[in-house]
């Protein structure tokens, strides 16, 4: 059980890596070679998994906390303007809300790791 708790600090980085990979594959199917710069976004997360750095960790946490806060505001403003909810819209609202909430929680987790862990 102790070894499992050592690997839980990598969960937020793996989450953001999986989001970047999903974003890359989606854009790659439509745009082709133009999607490859998206992979550059994964470099800091891979670096944190392989060789953790407290400064980079705090920078990633604060950056994604700001982006997640903006996503929450955009999600709420979009939710307020929807008047009729079809089944597809309800599914989009549910998945979008889950994505926004997970981004916020993972950004908090990164900040928590940078404040509490020694590297």
C-alpha positions as CSV (number, residue, x, y, z in Angstrom):
1,X,0.0,0.0,0.0
2,X,2.9,2.3,0.7
3,X,4.2,1.9,-2.8
4,X,0.8,2.8,-4.2
5,X,0.8,6.1,-2.3
6,X,4.2,7.0,-3.9
7,X,2.6,6.8,-7.4
8,X,-0.5,8.9,-6.6
9,X,1.5,12.1,-7.0
10,X,1.7,11.4,-10.7
11,X,-2.0,11.2,-11.3
12,X,-2.5,14.9,-12.2
13,X,0.4,14.8,-14.7
14,X,-0.9,11.7,-16.3
15,X,-4.4,13.2,-16.5
16,X,-3.1,16.3,-18.3
17,X,-1.0,14.1,-20.6
18,X,-4.0,12.0,-21.5
19,X,-6.0,15.3,-22.3
20,X,-3.1,16.4,-24.5
21,X,-3.0,13.1,-26.3
22,X,-6.7,13.1,-26.9
23,X,-6.5,16.7,-28.1
24,X,-3.7,15.7,-30.5
25,X,-5.5,12.7,-31.9
26,X,-8.7,14.7,-32.5
27,X,-6.9,17.5,-34.2
28,X,-4.6,15.1,-36.1
29,X,-7.6,13.4,-37.7
30,X,-8.9,16.7,-39.2
31,X,-5.8,18.9,-39.6
32,X,-3.0,16.4,-40.2
33,X,0.5,17.7,-39.7
34,X,-0.7,21.0,-38.1
35,X,-1.5,19.0,-34.9
36,X,2.1,18.2,-34.0
37,X,2.8,21.5,-32.1
38,X,0.2,20.3,-29.6
39,X,2.6,17.7,-28.5
40,X,4.9,20.4,-27.2
41,X,2.4,21.0,-24.5
42,X,3.2,17.6,-23.0
43,X,6.9,18.3,-22.4
44,X,6.6,19.9,-19.0
45,X,4.3,17.1,-17.8
46,X,6.7,14.4,-19.0
47,X,9.6,16.3,-17.4
48,X,7.7,16.3,-14.0
49,X,7.1,12.6,-14.2
50,X,10.7,11.7,-15.1
51,X,12.6,14.4,-13.1
52,X,10.4,16.4,-10.7
53,X,11.2,20.0,-10.1
54,X,9.4,22.1,-7.4
55,X,9.5,25.4,-9.3
56,X,8.1,23.9,-12.5
57,X,5.5,22.0,-10.5
58,X,4.3,25.3,-8.9
59,X,4.3,27.1,-12.2
60,X,2.3,24.3,-13.8
61,X,-0.2,24.3,-10.9
62,X,-0.7,28.1,-10.9
63,X,-1.0,28.2,-14.7
64,X,-3.6,25.4,-14.9
65,X,-5.4,26.8,-11.9
66,X,-5.9,30.1,-13.8
67,X,-6.9,28.3,-17.0
68,X,-9.3,26.1,-15.0
69,X,-10.9,29.1,-13.4
70,X,-11.4,30.7,-16.8
71,X,-12.9,27.4,-18.0
72,X,-15.3,27.4,-15.1
73,X,-16.5,30.9,-15.9
74,X,-16.9,30.1,-19.6
75,X,-18.8,26.9,-18.7
76,X,-21.2,28.7,-16.3
77,X,-21.8,31.5,-18.8
78,X,-22.5,29.0,-21.6
79,X,-24.8,27.0,-19.3
80,X,-26.8,30.1,-18.4
81,X,-27.5,30.9,-22.1
82,X,-28.8,27.5,-23.0
83,X,-32.6,27.6,-23.0
84,X,-33.7,24.3,-24.5
85,X,-31.9,21.2,-23.4
86,X,-32.0,18.3,-25.9
87,X,-30.5,14.9,-25.0
88,X,-27.3,15.8,-26.9
89,X,-27.0,19.1,-25.1
90,X,-27.6,17.4,-21.8
91,X,-24.8,15.0,-22.5
92,X,-22.5,17.8,-23.7
93,X,-23.2,19.8,-20.5
94,X,-22.5,16.7,-18.3
95,X,-19.2,15.8,-20.0
96,X,-18.1,19.4,-20.2
97,X,-18.9,20.0,-16.6
98,X,-17.0,16.8,-15.6
99,X,-14.0,18.0,-17.7
100,X,-14.0,21.4,-16.2
101,X,-14.3,20.0,-12.6
102,X,-11.5,17.5,-13.2
103,X,-9.2,20.2,-14.6
104,X,-9.7,22.3,-11.5
105,X,-9.2,19.4,-9.1
106,X,-6.0,18.3,-10.9
107,X,-4.6,21.8,-10.9
108,X,-5.3,22.0,-7.1
109,X,-3.6,18.6,-6.7
110,X,-0.5,19.8,-8.6
111,X,-0.3,22.9,-6.3
112,X,-0.8,20.6,-3.2
113,X,2.1,18.4,-4.4
114,X,4.4,21.3,-4.9
115,X,3.7,22.7,-1.5
116,X,3.8,19.5,0.5
117,X,6.3,17.2,-1.3
118,X,10.0,17.3,-1.2
119,X,11.8,16.7,-4.5
